[in-house]
Amino acid sequence: MITDFSNITTSIVKIALDASSMQHNLLATNIANANTDNFNASRIDFSRIYEEMSRTTEMTGKDGLEMAQELKSRMINGDFINTTEVEGVELDSELIGLSKNTIMYKTLLSALSSRGELMQLAINGEKR
């Protein structure tokens, strides 16, 4: 059971890293096209990912690992990408979003790295 929980947690953190990476690419594309006529900015809808994950898990009884794999597949297909209806790009907002996303990505990497260090300590029986 502990192994299952560990796999689920690691899978969810990896999916969050993938989502953050996709968001970073979208923000960079938005910034690069700030002066392009008829361009509409895009975003990943993180709240929708969370809502669907919660609702689907409750309704279907799927386990966390199965749900995480399904979410990753849907993310890759672009199911959670929204394009704004307003033409153009607000450069300041995009740069703020890029900074926030960078912090989130670094935090997720740190969490994943810490998990690995804790597991290594547990396996090797070493002290910190």
DSSP file with accessible surface (Angstrom, degrees, kcal/mol):
  #  RESIDUE AA STRUCTURE BP1 BP2  ACC     N-H-->O    O-->H-N    N-H-->O    O-->H-N    TCO  KAPPA ALPHA  PHI   PSI    X-CA   Y-CA   Z-CA
    1    1 A M     >        0   0  185      0, 0.0     4,-2.2     0, 0.0     5,-0.2   0.000 360.0 360.0 360.0 -40.2    0.0    0.0    0.0
    2    2 A I  H  >  +     0   0  145      1,-0.2     4,-2.6     2,-0.2     5,-0.2   0.914 360.0  53.0 -63.6 -39.8    2.8    2.4    0.8
    3    3 A T  H  > S+     0   0   94      1,-0.2     4,-2.7     2,-0.2    -1,-0.2   0.923 107.8  50.9 -60.9 -43.0    4.4    1.7   -2.6
    4    4 A D  H  > S+     0   0   91      2,-0.2     4,-2.5     1,-0.2    -1,-0.2   0.930 111.1  47.7 -60.7 -44.8    1.1    2.5   -4.3
    5    5 A F  H  X S+     0   0  138     -4,-2.2     4,-2.7     1,-0.2     5,-0.2   0.925 112.1  50.2 -63.2 -41.4    0.8    5.8   -2.5
    6    6 A S  H  X S+     0   0   11     -4,-2.6     4,-2.5     1,-0.2    -2,-0.2   0.920 111.5  48.0 -63.3 -43.4    4.4    6.6   -3.3
    7    7 A N  H  X S+     0   0   70     -4,-2.7     4,-2.5     2,-0.2    -1,-0.2   0.895 112.3  49.4 -64.0 -41.1    3.9    5.8   -7.0
    8    8 A I  H  X S+     0   0   40     -4,-2.5     4,-2.7    -5,-0.2     5,-0.2   0.947 112.3  47.1 -63.2 -48.1    0.7    8.0   -7.1
    9    9 A T  H  X S+     0   0   35     -4,-2.7     4,-2.4     1,-0.2     5,-0.2   0.941 114.1  46.8 -60.5 -47.1    2.4   10.9   -5.4
   10   10 A T  H  X S+     0   0   28     -4,-2.5     4,-2.5    -5,-0.2    -1,-0.2   0.919 112.7  50.4 -62.3 -42.3    5.4   10.7   -7.7
   11   11 A S  H  X S+     0   0   32     -4,-2.5     4,-2.3    -5,-0.2    -2,-0.2   0.913 110.8  48.8 -62.7 -42.0    3.1   10.4  -10.8
   12   12 A I  H  X S+     0   0   62     -4,-2.7     4,-2.5     2,-0.2    -1,-0.2   0.916 111.2  49.3 -66.7 -40.9    1.1   13.4   -9.8
   13   13 A V  H  X S+     0   0   21     -4,-2.4     4,-2.3    -5,-0.2    -1,-0.2   0.924 111.2  50.4 -63.8 -40.7    4.2   15.5   -9.2
   14   14 A K  H  X S+     0   0  109     -4,-2.5     4,-2.4     2,-0.2    -2,-0.2   0.901 110.4  49.3 -64.6 -38.8    5.5   14.5  -12.6
   15   15 A I  H  X S+     0   0   18     -4,-2.3     4,-2.9     2,-0.2    -1,-0.2   0.914 109.4  52.1 -65.7 -40.1    2.2   15.4  -14.3
   16   16 A A  H  X S+     0   0   32     -4,-2.5     4,-2.6     1,-0.2    -2,-0.2   0.902 109.2  50.5 -62.4 -38.2    2.3   18.8  -12.5
   17   17 A L  H  X S+     0   0   14     -4,-2.3     4,-2.5     2,-0.2    -2,-0.2   0.920 110.7  48.9 -64.2 -42.8    5.8   19.3  -13.9
   18   18 A D  H  X S+     0   0   57     -4,-2.4     4,-2.6     2,-0.2    -2,-0.2   0.918 112.2  48.3 -61.6 -43.5    4.6   18.4  -17.4
   19   19 A A  H  X S+     0   0    3     -4,-2.9     4,-2.6     2,-0.2    -2,-0.2   0.913 111.8  49.5 -63.9 -41.8    1.7   20.8  -17.0
   20   20 A S  H  X S+     0   0    0     -4,-2.6     4,-2.5     2,-0.2    -1,-0.2   0.902 110.7  50.2 -64.2 -39.6    4.0   23.5  -15.8
   21   21 A S  H  X S+     0   0   47     -4,-2.5     4,-2.3     2,-0.2    -2,-0.2   0.919 111.0  48.7 -64.6 -42.3    6.4   22.9  -18.7
   22   22 A M  H  X S+     0   0   47     -4,-2.6     4,-2.4     2,-0.2    -2,-0.2   0.912 111.2  50.5 -62.8 -41.9    3.5   23.1  -21.2
   23   23 A Q  H  X S+     0   0   20     -4,-2.6     4,-2.8     2,-0.2     5,-0.2   0.906 108.3  53.0 -62.4 -41.2    2.3   26.4  -19.5
   24   24 A H  H  X S+     0   0   67     -4,-2.5     4,-2.6     1,-0.2    -2,-0.2   0.928 110.1  47.6 -59.7 -44.7    5.8   27.7  -19.8
   25   25 A N  H  X S+     0   0   95     -4,-2.3     4,-2.3     2,-0.2    -1,-0.2   0.894 111.9  50.0 -63.9 -40.9    5.9   27.0  -23.5
   26   26 A L  H  X S+     0   0   29     -4,-2.4     4,-2.7     2,-0.2    16,-0.3   0.925 111.6  48.0 -63.1 -44.7    2.4   28.6  -24.0
   27   27 A L  H  X S+     0   0    2     -4,-2.8     4,-2.6     2,-0.2    -2,-0.2   0.913 111.5  50.3 -62.8 -41.9    3.5   31.7  -22.2
   28   28 A A  H  X S+     0   0   45     -4,-2.6     4,-2.7    -5,-0.2    -1,-0.2   0.909 111.2  49.0 -62.9 -39.8    6.7   31.9  -24.2
   29   29 A T  H  X S+     0   0   67     -4,-2.3     4,-1.6     2,-0.2    -2,-0.2   0.914 110.4  51.2 -64.5 -42.4    4.7   31.5  -27.4
   30   30 A N  H  < S+     0   0    1     -4,-2.7    -2,-0.2     2,-0.2    -1,-0.2   0.929 112.5  45.8 -59.3 -45.7    2.3   34.3  -26.2
   31   31 A I  H >< S+     0   0   43     -4,-2.6     3,-1.6     1,-0.2     4,-0.2   0.923 110.7  52.8 -64.7 -43.4    5.2   36.6  -25.5
   32   32 A A  H 3< S+     0   0   80     -4,-2.7     3,-0.3     1,-0.3    -1,-0.2   0.803 113.7  44.2 -63.1 -27.8    6.9   35.8  -28.8
   33   33 A N  T >< S+     0   0   45     -4,-1.6     3,-1.9     1,-0.2    -1,-0.3   0.145  75.0 118.0-103.7  19.6    3.6   36.6  -30.7
   34   34 A A  T <  S+     0   0   24     -3,-1.6    55,-0.5     1,-0.3    -1,-0.2   0.824  84.2  38.3 -56.8 -32.5    2.8   39.8  -28.7
   35   35 A N  T 3  S+     0   0  161     -3,-0.3     2,-0.4    -4,-0.2    -1,-0.3   0.268  89.8 115.8-103.5  11.7    3.1   41.9  -31.9
   36   36 A T    X   -     0   0   65     -3,-1.9     3,-1.2     1,-0.1    52,-0.1  -0.688  68.9-119.4 -85.4 128.8    1.4   39.4  -34.2
   37   37 A D  T 3  S+     0   0  135     -2,-0.4     3,-0.1     1,-0.2    -2,-0.1  -0.362  92.6   9.7 -64.3 143.3   -1.9   40.5  -35.7
   38   38 A N  T 3  S+     0   0  123      1,-0.2     2,-0.4    -2,-0.0    -1,-0.2   0.671  90.9 144.6  62.8  20.0   -4.9   38.3  -34.9
   39   39 A F    <   -     0   0   41     -3,-1.2    49,-3.3    -6,-0.2     2,-0.4  -0.764  32.8-161.7 -91.3 134.0   -3.1   36.3  -32.3
   40   40 A N  B     -a   88   0A  45     -2,-0.4    47,-0.1    47,-0.2    49,-0.1  -0.963  21.1-119.4-114.4 132.8   -5.0   35.2  -29.2
   41   41 A A        -     0   0    4     47,-0.9    43,-3.0    45,-0.5     2,-0.3  -0.239  25.9-147.4 -67.7 154.7   -3.1   34.1  -26.1
   42   42 A S  E     -B   83   0B  20    -16,-0.3     2,-0.3    41,-0.2    41,-0.2  -0.898  15.0-178.4-123.8 155.5   -3.5   30.5  -24.7
   43   43 A R  E     -B   82   0B  76     39,-2.6    39,-3.4    -2,-0.3     2,-0.5  -0.980  29.9-116.3-146.0 156.4   -3.4   29.1  -21.2
   44   44 A I  E     -B   81   0B   8     -2,-0.3     2,-1.3    37,-0.2    37,-0.2  -0.834  28.9-134.0 -92.3 132.8   -3.7   25.8  -19.4
   45   45 A D     >  +     0   0   44     35,-2.9     4,-1.6    -2,-0.5     3,-0.2  -0.685  29.3 175.1 -90.4  87.7   -6.7   25.6  -17.2
   46   46 A F  H  > S+     0   0   74     -2,-1.3     4,-2.3     1,-0.2    -1,-0.2   0.856  76.5  56.8 -63.7 -36.1   -5.3   24.1  -14.0
   47   47 A S  H  > S+     0   0   69      1,-0.2     4,-2.7     2,-0.2    -1,-0.2   0.896 105.9  51.1 -65.1 -36.2   -8.5   24.5  -12.0
   48   48 A R  H  > S+     0   0   70      2,-0.2     4,-2.7     1,-0.2     5,-0.3   0.898 107.6  52.9 -66.9 -38.2  -10.3   22.4  -14.6
   49   49 A I  H  X S+     0   0   20     -4,-1.6     4,-2.3     2,-0.2    -2,-0.2   0.952 112.6  44.7 -60.1 -47.7   -7.7   19.7  -14.4
   50   50 A Y  H  X S+     0   0  163     -4,-2.3     4,-2.6     2,-0.2     5,-0.2   0.931 113.7  49.4 -63.8 -45.4   -8.1   19.6  -10.6
   51   51 A E  H  X S+     0   0  106     -4,-2.7     4,-2.8     1,-0.2     5,-0.2   0.924 113.4  45.9 -60.9 -45.4  -12.0   19.6  -10.8
   52   52 A E  H  X S+     0   0   25     -4,-2.7     4,-2.6     2,-0.2     5,-0.3   0.890 111.9  51.7 -67.4 -36.7  -12.1   16.8  -13.4
   53   53 A M  H  X S+     0   0   47     -4,-2.3     4,-2.0    -5,-0.3    -2,-0.2   0.944 113.9  43.8 -64.3 -44.8   -9.6   14.7  -11.5
   54   54 A S  H  X S+     0   0   36     -4,-2.6     4,-2.1     2,-0.2    -2,-0.2   0.943 117.4  44.6 -64.7 -48.5  -11.6   15.1   -8.3
   55   55 A R  H  X S+     0   0  120     -4,-2.8     4,-2.7    -5,-0.2     5,-0.2   0.932 114.7  47.5 -64.6 -45.4  -15.0   14.5   -9.9
   56   56 A T  H  X S+     0   0   26     -4,-2.6     4,-2.7    -5,-0.2     6,-0.5   0.903 110.7  51.6 -66.1 -39.4  -13.8   11.5  -12.0
   57   57 A T  H  X S+     0   0   49     -4,-2.0     4,-1.6    -5,-0.3    -1,-0.2   0.929 114.0  44.3 -63.3 -42.3  -12.1    9.8   -9.1
   58   58 A E  H  < S+     0   0  160     -4,-2.1    -2,-0.2    -5,-0.2    -1,-0.2   0.919 119.4  41.2 -67.5 -43.9  -15.3   10.1   -7.0
   59   59 A M  H  < S+     0   0  145     -4,-2.7    -2,-0.2    -5,-0.2    -1,-0.2   0.880 126.5  29.3 -75.4 -39.3  -17.6    9.0   -9.7
   60   60 A T  H  < S-     0   0   77     -4,-2.7    -3,-0.2    -5,-0.2    -2,-0.2   0.664  90.8-133.5 -98.9 -18.9  -15.6    6.1  -11.3
   61   61 A G     <  +     0   0   63     -4,-1.6    -4,-0.2    -5,-0.5    -3,-0.1   0.674  45.3 164.7  73.1  15.5  -13.6    4.9   -8.3
   62   62 A K        -     0   0   53     -6,-0.5    -1,-0.2    -5,-0.1    -2,-0.1  -0.342  40.0-110.8 -63.3 148.9  -10.5    4.9  -10.4
   63   63 A D     >  -     0   0   90      1,-0.1     4,-2.3    -3,-0.1     5,-0.2  -0.343  28.1-107.0 -78.3 164.0   -7.3    4.7   -8.5
   64   64 A G  H  > S+     0   0   19      1,-0.2     4,-2.5     2,-0.2     5,-0.2   0.862 116.5  52.0 -61.2 -38.2   -4.9    7.6   -8.4
   65   65 A L  H  > S+     0   0   48      2,-0.2     4,-2.2     1,-0.2    -1,-0.2   0.933 111.3  46.6 -67.3 -43.1   -2.3    6.2  -10.7
   66   66 A E  H  > S+     0   0   93      1,-0.2     4,-2.0     2,-0.2    -2,-0.2   0.916 113.9  49.2 -63.4 -41.9   -4.8    5.3  -13.4
   67   67 A M  H  X S+     0   0    0     -4,-2.3     4,-2.6     1,-0.2    -2,-0.2   0.911 109.0  52.7 -65.1 -40.8   -6.3    8.8  -13.1
   68   68 A A  H  X S+     0   0    1     -4,-2.5     4,-2.2     1,-0.2    -2,-0.2   0.917 109.2  49.1 -62.2 -42.0   -2.9   10.4  -13.3
   69   69 A Q  H  X S+     0   0  122     -4,-2.2     4,-2.0     1,-0.2    -1,-0.2   0.899 111.2  49.8 -65.6 -39.2   -2.1    8.5  -16.5
   70   70 A E  H  X S+     0   0   61     -4,-2.0     4,-2.3     2,-0.2    -2,-0.2   0.918 110.1  50.7 -65.3 -42.3   -5.4    9.5  -18.0
   71   71 A L  H  X S+     0   0    4     -4,-2.6     4,-2.5     1,-0.2    -2,-0.2   0.912 108.5  52.0 -62.3 -41.7   -4.9   13.2  -17.1
   72   72 A K  H  X S+     0   0   85     -4,-2.2     4,-2.5     1,-0.2    -1,-0.2   0.930 109.4  49.9 -61.9 -42.7   -1.4   13.2  -18.7
   73   73 A S  H  X S+     0   0   64     -4,-2.0     4,-1.7     1,-0.2    -1,-0.2   0.923 112.0  47.5 -61.0 -44.5   -2.8   11.8  -21.9
   74   74 A R  H  <>S+     0   0   51     -4,-2.3     5,-2.3     2,-0.2     4,-0.4   0.862 110.2  53.1 -66.7 -35.4   -5.6   14.4  -22.0
   75   75 A M  H ><5S+     0   0    4     -4,-2.5     3,-1.6     1,-0.2    -2,-0.2   0.934 107.4  50.9 -63.7 -45.5   -3.0   17.2  -21.3
   76   76 A I  H 3<5S+     0   0  114     -4,-2.5    -1,-0.2     1,-0.3    -2,-0.2   0.876 106.9  55.0 -60.7 -35.3   -0.9   16.0  -24.2
   77   77 A N  T 3<5S-     0   0  114     -4,-1.7    -1,-0.3    -5,-0.2    -2,-0.2   0.560 116.9-115.8 -74.7  -8.1   -4.0   16.1  -26.4
   78   78 A G  T X 5 +     0   0   27     -3,-1.6     3,-1.5    -4,-0.4    -3,-0.2   0.676  67.9 143.1  83.9  17.6   -4.5   19.8  -25.4
   79   79 A D  T 3 <S+     0   0   63     -5,-2.3    -4,-0.2     1,-0.3    -3,-0.1   0.724  73.3  45.1 -62.8 -23.6   -7.8   19.1  -23.7
   80   80 A F  T 3  S+     0   0    2     -6,-0.3   -35,-2.9    -5,-0.2     2,-0.5   0.237  85.6 110.3-108.1  14.1   -7.1   21.7  -21.0
   81   81 A I  E <   -B   44   0B  56     -3,-1.5     2,-0.4   -37,-0.2   -37,-0.2  -0.795  47.5-167.3 -93.7 126.6   -5.7   24.5  -23.2
   82   82 A N  E     -B   43   0B  71    -39,-3.4   -39,-2.6    -2,-0.5     2,-0.5  -0.925   9.5-149.8-112.4 138.2   -7.9   27.6  -23.4
   83   83 A T  E     -B   42   0B  84     -2,-0.4   -41,-0.2   -41,-0.2   -42,-0.1  -0.914  24.9-118.9-105.4 132.1   -7.5   30.4  -26.0
   84   84 A T        -     0   0   50    -43,-3.0    -1,-0.0    -2,-0.5     0, 0.0  -0.320   7.8-140.3 -67.8 151.8   -8.6   33.8  -24.9
   85   85 A E  S    S+     0   0  192      2,-0.1     2,-0.4   -45,-0.1    -1,-0.1   0.675  79.9  89.9 -84.4 -18.3  -11.3   35.5  -26.9
   86   86 A V  S    S-     0   0  110    -45,-0.1   -45,-0.5     2,-0.1     2,-0.2  -0.664  81.2-126.1 -83.8 128.3   -9.5   38.9  -26.7
   87   87 A E  S    S+     0   0  114     -2,-0.4   -47,-0.2   -47,-0.1     2,-0.1  -0.482  70.3  28.6 -73.2 140.4   -7.1   39.5  -29.6
   88   88 A G  B    S-a   40   0A  31    -49,-3.3   -47,-0.9    -2,-0.2     2,-0.4  -0.334  80.9 -88.9 102.9 176.0   -3.6   40.4  -28.6
   89   89 A V        -     0   0   25    -55,-0.5     2,-1.0   -49,-0.1     3,-0.1  -0.993  16.6-139.5-131.6 132.0   -1.3   39.7  -25.7
   90   90 A E     >  -     0   0  141     -2,-0.4     4,-2.2     1,-0.2     3,-0.2  -0.807  20.9-163.1 -89.2 100.6   -0.9   41.7  -22.4
   91   91 A L  H  > S+     0   0   78     -2,-1.0     4,-2.5     1,-0.2     5,-0.2   0.874  83.9  52.7 -57.4 -42.6    2.9   41.5  -22.2
   92   92 A D  H  > S+     0   0  127      1,-0.2     4,-2.3     2,-0.2    -1,-0.2   0.922 110.4  48.2 -61.1 -43.0    3.1   42.4  -18.5
   93   93 A S  H  > S+     0   0   50      1,-0.2     4,-2.6     2,-0.2    -1,-0.2   0.892 111.2  50.7 -63.9 -39.8    0.6   39.7  -17.6
   94   94 A E  H  X S+     0   0    4     -4,-2.2     4,-2.5     2,-0.2    -1,-0.2   0.906 110.3  48.9 -65.6 -41.1    2.5   37.1  -19.6
   95   95 A L  H  X S+     0   0   80     -4,-2.5     4,-2.2     2,-0.2    -2,-0.2   0.891 112.0  48.8 -67.2 -38.1    5.8   38.0  -17.9
   96   96 A I  H  X S+     0   0   95     -4,-2.3     4,-2.7     2,-0.2     5,-0.2   0.933 111.9  49.7 -64.3 -45.0    4.2   37.8  -14.5
   97   97 A G  H  X S+     0   0   22     -4,-2.6     4,-2.6     1,-0.2    -2,-0.2   0.897 109.2  52.2 -59.9 -39.8    2.7   34.4  -15.4
   98   98 A L  H  X S+     0   0   38     -4,-2.5     4,-2.2     2,-0.2    -1,-0.2   0.920 110.3  48.1 -63.9 -41.5    6.1   33.3  -16.7
   99   99 A S  H  X S+     0   0   74     -4,-2.2     4,-2.1     2,-0.2    -2,-0.2   0.933 113.2  47.2 -65.0 -45.3    7.7   34.2  -13.4
  100  100 A K  H  X S+     0   0  147     -4,-2.7     4,-2.4     1,-0.2    -2,-0.2   0.915 112.4  50.0 -61.3 -43.4    5.0   32.5  -11.3
  101  101 A N  H  X S+     0   0   10     -4,-2.6     4,-2.7    -5,-0.2    -1,-0.2   0.885 107.6  53.6 -65.1 -38.2    5.3   29.4  -13.5
  102  102 A T  H  X S+     0   0   48     -4,-2.2     4,-2.5     2,-0.2    -1,-0.2   0.926 109.8  48.1 -62.4 -43.0    9.1   29.3  -13.1
  103  103 A I  H  X S+     0   0  112     -4,-2.1     4,-2.3     1,-0.2    -2,-0.2   0.927 112.1  49.3 -63.6 -43.6    8.7   29.4   -9.3
  104  104 A M  H  X S+     0   0   73     -4,-2.4     4,-2.5     2,-0.2    -2,-0.2   0.927 111.0  49.8 -62.1 -43.7    6.1   26.6   -9.4
  105  105 A Y  H  X S+     0   0   84     -4,-2.7     4,-2.5     1,-0.2    -2,-0.2   0.932 111.3  48.1 -61.9 -45.8    8.3   24.5  -11.6
  106  106 A K  H  X S+     0   0  141     -4,-2.5     4,-2.3     1,-0.2    -1,-0.2   0.886 111.1  51.7 -63.0 -37.9   11.3   24.9   -9.3
  107  107 A T  H  X S+     0   0   86     -4,-2.3     4,-2.4     2,-0.2    -2,-0.2   0.920 110.2  48.2 -64.4 -44.0    9.1   24.1   -6.3
  108  108 A L  H  X S+     0   0   31     -4,-2.5     4,-2.5     2,-0.2    -2,-0.2   0.910 111.2  50.6 -63.7 -41.5    7.9   20.9   -7.9
  109  109 A L  H  X S+     0   0   78     -4,-2.5     4,-2.7     1,-0.2    -2,-0.2   0.917 110.4  50.1 -61.5 -41.9   11.4   19.9   -8.9
  110  110 A S  H  X S+     0   0   70     -4,-2.3     4,-2.7     2,-0.2    -2,-0.2   0.911 110.3  49.8 -62.6 -42.5   12.5   20.4   -5.3
  111  111 A A  H  X S+     0   0   44     -4,-2.4     4,-2.2     2,-0.2    -2,-0.2   0.922 112.6  46.9 -63.7 -42.2    9.6   18.3   -4.0
  112  112 A L  H  X S+     0   0   41     -4,-2.5     4,-2.0     2,-0.2    -2,-0.2   0.920 112.9  49.1 -66.4 -41.0   10.5   15.5   -6.4
  113  113 A S  H  X S+     0   0   62     -4,-2.7     4,-2.3     1,-0.2    -2,-0.2   0.918 110.0  51.3 -64.3 -42.2   14.1   15.7   -5.5
  114  114 A S  H  X S+     0   0   44     -4,-2.7     4,-2.6     1,-0.2    -1,-0.2   0.892 107.4  53.6 -62.5 -40.4   13.3   15.7   -1.8
  115  115 A R  H  X S+     0   0   62     -4,-2.2     4,-2.4     1,-0.2    -1,-0.2   0.924 109.1  48.9 -59.6 -43.3   11.2   12.6   -2.2
  116  116 A G  H  X S+     0   0   38     -4,-2.0     4,-2.3     1,-0.2    -2,-0.2   0.907 110.8  49.5 -64.2 -41.2   14.0   10.8   -3.9
  117  117 A E  H  X S+     0   0   88     -4,-2.3     4,-2.3     2,-0.2    -2,-0.2   0.912 111.3  49.2 -64.6 -41.9   16.5   11.8   -1.1
  118  118 A L  H  X S+     0   0   93     -4,-2.6     4,-2.3     2,-0.2    -2,-0.2   0.908 111.6  48.9 -64.5 -40.6   14.0   10.5    1.5
  119  119 A M  H  X S+     0   0   85     -4,-2.4     4,-2.6     2,-0.2     5,-0.2   0.908 110.2  51.4 -65.4 -40.2   13.5    7.2   -0.3
  120  120 A Q  H  X S+     0   0  115     -4,-2.3     4,-2.8     1,-0.2     6,-0.3   0.918 109.7  50.1 -63.7 -41.0   17.3    6.8   -0.6
  121  121 A L  H  X>S+     0   0   37     -4,-2.3     4,-1.9     1,-0.2     5,-0.8   0.913 111.8  48.6 -61.6 -42.3   17.7    7.4    3.1
  122  122 A A  H  <5S+     0   0   81     -4,-2.3    -2,-0.2     2,-0.2    -1,-0.2   0.910 114.5  44.8 -65.3 -41.6   15.0    4.9    3.9
  123  123 A I  H  <5S+     0   0  138     -4,-2.6    -2,-0.2     1,-0.2    -1,-0.2   0.938 121.8  36.6 -69.2 -45.1   16.6    2.2    1.6
  124  124 A N  H  <5S-     0   0   82     -4,-2.8    -1,-0.2    -5,-0.2    -2,-0.2   0.624  98.5-133.5 -84.3 -16.6   20.1    2.8    2.7
  125  125 A G  T  <5 +     0   0   65     -4,-1.9    -3,-0.2    -5,-0.2     2,-0.2   0.761  52.9 151.1  69.0  25.7   19.3    3.4    6.4
  126  126 A E      < -     0   0  120     -5,-0.8     2,-0.3    -6,-0.3    -1,-0.2  -0.494  44.6-119.9 -88.3 158.9   21.6    6.4    6.4
  127  127 A K              0   0  198     -2,-0.2    -1,-0.1    -3,-0.1    -3,-0.0  -0.669 360.0 360.0 -93.6 154.4   21.2    9.5    8.6
  128  128 A R              0   0  201     -2,-0.3    -1,-0.1    -7,-0.0     0, 0.0  -0.346 360.0 360.0 -75.0 360.0   20.8   12.9    7.2
